[in-house]
């Protein structure tokens, strides 16, 4: 499903900067909804389990359940970036779309978490590698209709081609977010949409379908050989 890509960090950030114009409103409406739901869920957890006698065990189980239930919403935020990068509509309702694939997503997250933890326990570095390499797996389930294992392996193989570059993009994005926080969080109004679209740009470039021109060019190159 993936295609060879030669994207550069500076290019995807520049493109994302251009595409965030007109995108911020829908993104932040979705972001505010995500934060509001997170707060409500946390308050509900405290009300239900805060005074439980089982203590640590109940707290761990509650956190795990909440995390799995909230993960599709986090995927929805990333999906907005992919949709914007591909030039599609980005209604706030995109935030809920991953719940239509909730079961495969939850299975994927559980399996991914187990593999990452296993890698961290063994040698640490394999866990870090997998944590980055599996980044596109949930979006492959939603956008490409892949199965759980297929999405994990497709994401891993694709990102492995440019793992260090993608790691660099994530690092730069993190630094931009930190910089956006410093002036009273005001910078996040631009930074969050930009870094979200930037990741979407890489996804779209990696998994876009080849155009007729690309196919003809490939055939001509093969004929020349």
C-alpha angles and dihedrals in degrees: 000000000000126000129208109271134192100187121154128216093235092050097051091046091050091049091046090051089056094045096049088074105102091010102080096081096056092040095053093044087057091043092052090049089051093050093046092052090047091054093047091049092049092049090049090050092051091049094049103036107014094098097034117141092219089069115176098022093052091045092053093047092047092050091049093050093046091048093052092046093049097044095082088057090053088050088052091059091052090046089060089060092051092048091050092047091053093048096249130135117279109202118172088247087074085081091070097042096092089064088072085067095036098132098051090041093052091047089048093050092049092049092043091050092050092050093047093047090047090053092048092049093049104046107335093228095073088053092052090047092052094045089060097035094055093053095109097043098098092048092050088057092052102034101033102027093236125163123249100265094035091055093049094048095042091051092046095049093046097047092043087069089065104012096141092046092051090046087053091052090052090048093050090046090053091051090049090052091050090049090049091053095054100072095058092292090289094123091061089073087075102022100057095052091044096052091044092053091043091060088046090053091057091048093050093046091048099046104027116129114252113258125231088256091054091050093048091048091051092049092050090050090050091048091051090055 
